[in-house]
Structure formats: structure tokens, C-alpha cells
Amino acid sequence: MSAIDELKSISTKKHVVTSIEYDCPSQEKEDEVFDTVQGILKHHLDEVAKITYDLETENKVKVEVTQNL
């Protein structure tokens, strides 16, 4: 069992936060990430406690998803 699995196995209410930083060399790539976030909100809203989309420095997009477990 991995360290993450051990932590997930504790029986109490919890949230898992996933942070992904994308290198987006073009507006099209930024749009692709944004469209994916919108799709998650449309099709998986019941799985997500919180989702953020941040334009970081030039050519970087950070998405953070908090899931209920």
C-alpha cells in the first residue's frame, strides 16, 4: 500500500487537493485547459468541492481541484 493510500484509508471526512501547472506556449493551449475545466464543472460537479483556474506568469496556467472523498 502506498503512502497516499494509507492516508486515504483513514475513516474520516477528507478532501484531496490536486494541483497541476501547465506550460501553455499559446492562447490555444490556455483555451484547451480552460475548456477542460469548464467540462469538469459541467459533467463532474458532484465530485468536486472546489476548482480554481489561475493564469500565473506568462505561459503558465495553474489548476487546483479539491475532491470530496
Biopython code that builds the backbone (N, CA, C, O; Angstrom):
import numpy as np
from Bio.PDB.StructureBuilder import StructureBuilder

atoms = [
    (1, "MET", "N", (0.858, -1.171, 0.000)),
    (1, "MET", "CA", (0.000, 0.000, 0.000)),
    (1, "MET", "C", (0.908, 1.238, 0.000)),
    (1, "MET", "O", (1.868, 1.313, 0.766)),
    (2, "SER", "N", (0.590, 2.208, -0.870)),
    (2, "SER", "CA", (1.397, 3.431, -0.954)),
    (2, "SER", "C", (1.080, 4.364, 0.211)),
    (2, "SER", "O", (0.076, 4.194, 0.902)),
    (3, "ALA", "N", (1.938, 5.339, 0.416)),
    (3, "ALA", "CA", (1.737, 6.321, 1.490)),
    (3, "ALA", "C", (0.420, 7.062, 1.295)),
    (3, "ALA", "O", (-0.298, 7.310, 2.264)),
    (4, "ILE", "N", (0.095, 7.419, 0.058)),
    (4, "ILE", "CA", (-1.161, 8.124, -0.219)),
    (4, "ILE", "C", (-2.354, 7.223, 0.093)),
    (4, "ILE", "O", (-3.335, 7.678, 0.680)),
    (5, "ASP", "N", (-2.278, 5.949, -0.295)),
    (5, "ASP", "CA", (-3.362, 5.016, 0.004)),
    (5, "ASP", "C", (-3.562, 4.867, 1.507)),
    (5, "ASP", "O", (-4.694, 4.772, 1.981)),
    (6, "GLU", "N", (-2.463, 4.846, 2.253)),
    (6, "GLU", "CA", (-2.574, 4.759, 3.712)),
    (6, "GLU", "C", (-3.318, 5.963, 4.266)),
    (6, "GLU", "O", (-4.178, 5.822, 5.135)),
    (7, "LEU", "N", (-2.989, 7.141, 3.767)),
    (7, "LEU", "CA", (-3.673, 8.350, 4.242)),
    (7, "LEU", "C", (-5.144, 8.344, 3.841)),
    (7, "LEU", "O", (-6.000, 8.740, 4.632)),
    (8, "LYS", "N", (-5.445, 7.904, 2.631)),
    (8, "LYS", "CA", (-6.835, 7.851, 2.168)),
    (8, "LYS", "C", (-7.655, 6.846, 2.965)),
    (8, "LYS", "O", (-8.870, 7.000, 3.085)),
    (9, "SER", "N", (-7.007, 5.815, 3.511)),
    (9, "SER", "CA", (-7.746, 4.757, 4.202)),
    (9, "SER", "C", (-8.239, 5.170, 5.588)),
    (9, "SER", "O", (-9.039, 4.444, 6.178)),
    (10, "ILE", "N", (-7.802, 6.288, 6.121)),
    (10, "ILE", "CA", (-8.274, 6.761, 7.428)),
    (10, "ILE", "C", (-9.747, 7.110, 7.304)),
    (10, "ILE", "O", (-10.132, 7.894, 6.436)),
    (11, "SER", "N", (-10.569, 6.534, 8.163)),
    (11, "SER", "CA", (-12.013, 6.703, 8.026)),
    (11, "SER", "C", (-12.502, 7.970, 8.728)),
    (11, "SER", "O", (-12.924, 7.947, 9.885)),
    (12, "THR", "N", (-12.431, 9.046, 8.003)),
    (12, "THR", "CA", (-12.983, 10.328, 8.421)),
    (12, "THR", "C", (-13.218, 11.149, 7.159)),
    (12, "THR", "O", (-12.674, 10.837, 6.100)),
    (13, "LYS", "N", (-14.021, 12.189, 7.272)),
    (13, "LYS", "CA", (-14.278, 13.039, 6.114)),
    (13, "LYS", "C", (-12.969, 13.693, 5.673)),
    (13, "LYS", "O", (-12.204, 14.191, 6.500)),
    (14, "LYS", "N", (-12.721, 13.687, 4.370)),
    (14, "LYS", "CA", (-11.478, 14.261, 3.867)),
    (14, "LYS", "C", (-11.671, 14.816, 2.469)),
    (14, "LYS", "O", (-12.651, 14.516, 1.788)),
    (15, "HIS", "N", (-10.720, 15.626, 2.064)),
    (15, "HIS", "CA", (-10.672, 16.204, 0.730)),
    (15, "HIS", "C", (-9.277, 15.935, 0.172)),
    (15, "HIS", "O", (-8.290, 15.967, 0.906)),
    (16, "VAL", "N", (-9.205, 15.672, -1.114)),
    (16, "VAL", "CA", (-7.926, 15.505, -1.784)),
    (16, "VAL", "C", (-7.755, 16.695, -2.716)),
    (16, "VAL", "O", (-8.648, 17.011, -3.502)),
    (17, "VAL", "N", (-6.605, 17.355, -2.625)),
    (17, "VAL", "CA", (-6.322, 18.522, -3.455)),
    (17, "VAL", "C", (-5.251, 18.134, -4.467)),
    (17, "VAL", "O", (-4.172, 17.662, -4.109)),
    (18, "THR", "N", (-5.581, 18.346, -5.746)),
    (18, "THR", "CA", (-4.639, 18.080, -6.829)),
    (18, "THR", "C", (-4.316, 19.404, -7.495)),
    (18, "THR", "O", (-5.214, 20.156, -7.872)),
    (19, "SER", "N", (-3.042, 19.681, -7.637)),
    (19, "SER", "CA", (-2.589, 20.916, -8.266)),
    (19, "SER", "C", (-1.780, 20.555, -9.504)),
    (19, "SER", "O", (-0.832, 19.774, -9.429)),
    (20, "ILE", "N", (-2.156, 21.126, -10.637)),
    (20, "ILE", "CA", (-1.453, 20.871, -11.897)),
    (20, "ILE", "C", (-1.086, 22.213, -12.512)),
    (20, "ILE", "O", (-1.929, 23.099, -12.648)),
    (21, "GLU", "N", (0.176, 22.350, -12.880)),
    (21, "GLU", "CA", (0.642, 23.571, -13.542)),
    (21, "GLU", "C", (0.970, 23.229, -14.993)),
    (21, "GLU", "O", (1.750, 22.319, -15.270)),
    (22, "TYR", "N", (0.368, 23.966, -15.901)),
    (22, "TYR", "CA", (0.533, 23.721, -17.331)),
    (22, "TYR", "C", (1.431, 24.782, -17.953)),
    (22, "TYR", "O", (1.308, 25.968, -17.646)),
    (23, "ASP", "N", (2.326, 24.353, -18.822)),
    (23, "ASP", "CA", (3.069, 25.271, -19.683)),
    (23, "ASP", "C", (2.225, 25.456, -20.934)),
    (23, "ASP", "O", (1.972, 24.500, -21.666)),
    (24, "CYS", "N", (1.796, 26.674, -21.175)),
    (24, "CYS", "CA", (0.913, 26.964, -22.309)),
    (24, "CYS", "C", (1.588, 27.990, -23.226)),
    (24, "CYS", "O", (1.448, 29.195, -23.018)),
    (25, "PRO", "N", (2.316, 27.516, -24.231)),
    (25, "PRO", "CA", (3.051, 28.426, -25.106)),
    (25, "PRO", "C", (2.158, 29.231, -26.055)),
    (25, "PRO", "O", (2.635, 30.127, -26.751)),
    (26, "SER", "N", (0.858, 28.908, -26.080)),
    (26, "SER", "CA", (-0.044, 29.627, -26.987)),
    (26, "SER", "C", (-1.401, 29.837, -26.318)),
    (26, "SER", "O", (-1.749, 29.165, -25.347)),
    (27, "GLN", "N", (-2.144, 30.775, -26.859)),
    (27, "GLN", "CA", (-3.503, 31.038, -26.365)),
    (27, "GLN", "C", (-4.382, 29.802, -26.551)),
    (27, "GLN", "O", (-5.269, 29.543, -25.738)),
    (28, "GLU", "N", (-4.143, 29.050, -27.602)),
    (28, "GLU", "CA", (-4.927, 27.845, -27.859)),
    (28, "GLU", "C", (-4.767, 26.826, -26.729)),
    (28, "GLU", "O", (-5.738, 26.179, -26.336)),
    (29, "LYS", "N", (-3.544, 26.681, -26.204)),
    (29, "LYS", "CA", (-3.320, 25.754, -25.091)),
    (29, "LYS", "C", (-4.002, 26.254, -23.823)),
    (29, "LYS", "O", (-4.570, 25.459, -23.075)),
    (30, "GLU", "N", (-3.954, 27.568, -23.571)),
    (30, "GLU", "CA", (-4.674, 28.124, -22.424)),
    (30, "GLU", "C", (-6.167, 27.853, -22.564)),
    (30, "GLU", "O", (-6.830, 27.477, -21.597)),
    (31, "ASP", "N", (-6.685, 28.042, -23.760)),
    (31, "ASP", "CA", (-8.106, 27.786, -24.017)),
    (31, "ASP", "C", (-8.456, 26.318, -23.806)),
    (31, "ASP", "O", (-9.531, 25.998, -23.298)),
    (32, "GLU", "N", (-7.547, 25.425, -24.197)),
    (32, "GLU", "CA", (-7.784, 23.988, -24.013)),
    (32, "GLU", "C", (-7.900, 23.648, -22.529)),
    (32, "GLU", "O", (-8.778, 22.879, -22.137)),
    (33, "VAL", "N", (-7.029, 24.211, -21.710)),
    (33, "VAL", "CA", (-7.094, 23.969, -20.268)),
    (33, "VAL", "C", (-8.393, 24.549, -19.713)),
    (33, "VAL", "O", (-9.083, 23.887, -18.937)),
    (34, "PHE", "N", (-8.732, 25.773, -20.102)),
    (34, "PHE", "CA", (-9.964, 26.416, -19.619)),
    (34, "PHE", "C", (-11.191, 25.610, -20.029)),
    (34, "PHE", "O", (-12.096, 25.409, -19.218)),
    (35, "ASP", "N", (-11.233, 25.148, -21.273)),
    (35, "ASP", "CA", (-12.369, 24.350, -21.751)),
    (35, "ASP", "C", (-12.490, 23.040, -20.970)),
    (35, "ASP", "O", (-13.598, 22.584, -20.688)),
    (36, "THR", "N", (-11.365, 22.442, -20.625)),
    (36, "THR", "CA", (-11.379, 21.212, -19.839)),
    (36, "THR", "C", (-11.941, 21.468, -18.447)),
    (36, "THR", "O", (-12.732, 20.673, -17.939)),
    (37, "VAL", "N", (-11.534, 22.581, -17.824)),
    (37, "VAL", "CA", (-12.076, 22.948, -16.511)),
    (37, "VAL", "C", (-13.583, 23.145, -16.609)),
    (37, "VAL", "O", (-14.322, 22.676, -15.743)),
    (38, "GLN", "N", (-14.049, 23.828, -17.645)),
    (38, "GLN", "CA", (-15.491, 24.011, -17.826)),
    (38, "GLN", "C", (-16.204, 22.674, -17.999)),
    (38, "GLN", "O", (-17.301, 22.486, -17.474)),
    (39, "GLY", "N", (-15.594, 21.749, -18.725)),
    (39, "GLY", "CA", (-16.183, 20.423, -18.907)),
    (39, "GLY", "C", (-16.288, 19.664, -17.597)),
    (39, "GLY", "O", (-17.278, 18.974, -17.353)),
    (40, "ILE", "N", (-15.268, 19.789, -16.751)),
    (40, "ILE", "CA", (-15.318, 19.147, -15.441)),
    (40, "ILE", "C", (-16.481, 19.711, -14.634)),
    (40, "ILE", "O", (-17.215, 18.957, -13.994)),
    (41, "LEU", "N", (-16.653, 21.020, -14.658)),
    (41, "LEU", "CA", (-17.760, 21.640, -13.927)),
    (41, "LEU", "C", (-19.111, 21.191, -14.477)),
    (41, "LEU", "O", (-20.070, 21.036, -13.722)),
    (42, "LYS", "N", (-19.184, 20.989, -15.757)),
    (42, "LYS", "CA", (-20.435, 20.587, -16.390)),
    (42, "LYS", "C", (-20.762, 19.116, -16.141)),
    (42, "LYS", "O", (-21.920, 18.772, -15.906)),
    (43, "HIS", "N", (-19.755, 18.250, -16.189)),
    (43, "HIS", "CA", (-20.013, 16.812, -16.164)),
    (43, "HIS", "C", (-19.644, 16.120, -14.856)),
    (43, "HIS", "O", (-20.072, 14.987, -14.635)),
    (44, "HIS", "N", (-18.873, 16.755, -13.987)),
    (44, "HIS", "CA", (-18.400, 16.101, -12.769)),
    (44, "HIS", "C", (-18.558, 16.980, -11.532)),
    (44, "HIS", "O", (-17.817, 16.822, -10.562)),
    (45, "LEU", "N", (-19.499, 17.887, -11.559)),
    (45, "LEU", "CA", (-19.650, 18.843, -10.464)),
    (45, "LEU", "C", (-19.874, 18.151, -9.117)),
    (45, "LEU", "O", (-19.417, 18.650, -8.089)),
    (46, "ASP", "N", (-20.558, 17.028, -9.108)),
    (46, "ASP", "CA", (-20.841, 16.329, -7.850)),
    (46, "ASP", "C", (-19.579, 15.728, -7.220)),
    (46, "ASP", "O", (-19.582, 15.404, -6.032)),
    (47, "GLU", "N", (-18.511, 15.575, -7.992)),
    (47, "GLU", "CA", (-17.262, 15.007, -7.477)),
    (47, "GLU", "C", (-16.307, 16.080, -6.939)),
    (47, "GLU", "O", (-15.342, 15.759, -6.244)),
    (48, "VAL", "N", (-16.572, 17.344, -7.257)),
    (48, "VAL", "CA", (-15.623, 18.420, -6.986)),
    (48, "VAL", "C", (-16.160, 19.331, -5.892)),
    (48, "VAL", "O", (-17.289, 19.814, -5.978)),
    (49, "ALA", "N", (-15.344, 19.569, -4.854)),
    (49, "ALA", "CA", (-15.707, 20.534, -3.817)),
    (49, "ALA", "C", (-15.308, 21.944, -4.250)),
    (49, "ALA", "O", (-15.994, 22.918, -3.941)),
    (50, "LYS", "N", (-14.176, 22.038, -4.979)),
    (50, "LYS", "CA", (-13.670, 23.345, -5.412)),
    (50, "LYS", "C", (-12.721, 23.128, -6.577)),
    (50, "LYS", "O", (-11.979, 22.146, -6.617)),
    (51, "ILE", "N", (-12.753, 24.059, -7.527)),
    (51, "ILE", "CA", (-11.801, 24.034, -8.630)),
    (51, "ILE", "C", (-11.394, 25.472, -8.923)),
    (51, "ILE", "O", (-12.242, 26.361, -9.000)),
    (52, "THR", "N", (-10.096, 25.694, -9.083)),
    (52, "THR", "CA", (-9.616, 27.032, -9.418)),
    (52, "THR", "C", (-8.781, 26.971, -10.688)),
    (52, "THR", "O", (-8.122, 25.973, -10.978)),
    (53, "TYR", "N", (-8.827, 28.052, -11.426)),
    (53, "TYR", "CA", (-8.069, 28.214, -12.670)),
    (53, "TYR", "C", (-7.362, 29.552, -12.555)),
    (53, "TYR", "O", (-8.010, 30.598, -12.511)),
    (54, "ASP", "N", (-6.034, 29.525, -12.506)),
    (54, "ASP", "CA", (-5.269, 30.764, -12.346)),
    (54, "ASP", "C", (-4.264, 30.918, -13.466)),
    (54, "ASP", "O", (-3.516, 29.993, -13.781)),
    (55, "LEU", "N", (-4.257, 32.106, -14.066)),
    (55, "LEU", "CA", (-3.191, 32.452, -15.001)),
    (55, "LEU", "C", (-2.019, 32.923, -14.156)),
    (55, "LEU", "O", (-2.099, 33.957, -13.493)),
    (56, "GLU", "N", (-0.958, 32.181, -14.181)),
    (56, "GLU", "CA", (0.221, 32.516, -13.396)),
    (56, "GLU", "C", (1.102, 33.442, -14.236)),
    (56, "GLU", "O", (0.594, 34.328, -14.924)),
    (57, "THR", "N", (2.380, 33.246, -14.182)),
    (57, "THR", "CA", (3.285, 34.023, -15.010)),
    (57, "THR", "C", (2.988, 33.739, -16.478)),
    (57, "THR", "O", (2.180, 32.870, -16.805)),
    (58, "GLU", "N", (3.640, 34.468, -17.335)),
    (58, "GLU", "CA", (3.414, 34.289, -18.764)),
    (58, "GLU", "C", (3.580, 32.824, -19.164)),
    (58, "GLU", "O", (4.566, 32.181, -18.805)),
    (59, "ASN", "N", (2.616, 32.312, -19.904)),
    (59, "ASN", "CA", (2.614, 30.945, -20.435)),
    (59, "ASN", "C", (2.414, 29.858, -19.383)),
    (59, "ASN", "O", (2.709, 28.693, -19.649)),
    (60, "LYS", "N", (1.923, 30.206, -18.203)),
    (60, "LYS", "CA", (1.658, 29.202, -17.164)),
    (60, "LYS", "C", (0.208, 29.325, -16.700)),
    (60, "LYS", "O", (-0.305, 30.421, -16.473)),
    (61, "VAL", "N", (-0.428, 28.173, -16.569)),
    (61, "VAL", "CA", (-1.782, 28.097, -16.014)),
    (61, "VAL", "C", (-1.750, 27.068, -14.889)),
    (61, "VAL", "O", (-1.202, 25.978, -15.051)),
    (62, "LYS", "N", (-2.337, 27.419, -13.754)),
    (62, "LYS", "CA", (-2.394, 26.502, -12.620)),
    (62, "LYS", "C", (-3.859, 26.169, -12.343)),
    (62, "LYS", "O", (-4.702, 27.055, -12.207)),
    (63, "VAL", "N", (-4.137, 24.874, -12.265)),
    (63, "VAL", "CA", (-5.474, 24.394, -11.939)),
    (63, "VAL", "C", (-5.364, 23.605, -10.653)),
    (63, "VAL", "O", (-4.489, 22.751, -10.510)),
    (64, "GLU", "N", (-6.259, 23.895, -9.712)),
    (64, "GLU", "CA", (-6.280, 23.172, -8.448)),
    (64, "GLU", "C", (-7.694, 22.636, -8.226)),
    (64, "GLU", "O", (-8.672, 23.382, -8.269)),
    (65, "VAL", "N", (-7.778, 21.342, -7.991)),
    (65, "VAL", "CA", (-9.074, 20.680, -7.809)),
    (65, "VAL", "C", (-9.115, 20.070, -6.405)),
    (65, "VAL", "O", (-8.201, 19.346, -6.009)),
    (66, "THR", "N", (-10.170, 20.367, -5.666)),
    (66, "THR", "CA", (-10.401, 19.757, -4.359)),
    (66, "THR", "C", (-11.565, 18.798, -4.516)),
    (66, "THR", "O", (-12.673, 19.199, -4.873)),
    (67, "GLN", "N", (-11.299, 17.508, -4.241)),
    (67, "GLN", "CA", (-12.312, 16.472, -4.371)),
    (67, "GLN", "C", (-12.759, 16.011, -2.984)),
    (67, "GLN", "O", (-11.953, 15.931, -2.056)),
    (68, "ASN", "N", (-14.048, 15.710, -2.857)),
    (68, "ASN", "CA", (-14.568, 15.099, -1.648)),
    (68, "ASN", "C", (-14.313, 13.595, -1.715)),
    (68, "ASN", "O", (-14.515, 12.972, -2.757)),
    (69, "LEU", "N", (-13.873, 13.018, -0.609)),
    (69, "LEU", "CA", (-13.722, 11.549, -0.526)),
    (69, "LEU", "C", (-14.601, 11.012, 0.568)),
    (69, "LEU", "O", (-14.625, 9.804, 0.804)),
]
sb = StructureBuilder()
sb.init_structure("model")
sb.init_model(0)
sb.init_chain("A")
sb.init_seg("    ")
for serial, (resi, resn, name, xyz) in enumerate(atoms, 1):
    if name == "N":
        sb.init_residue(resn, " ", resi, " ")
    sb.init_atom(name, np.array(xyz, "f"), 0.0, 1.0, " ", f" {name:<3s}", serial, name[0])
structure = sb.get_structure()
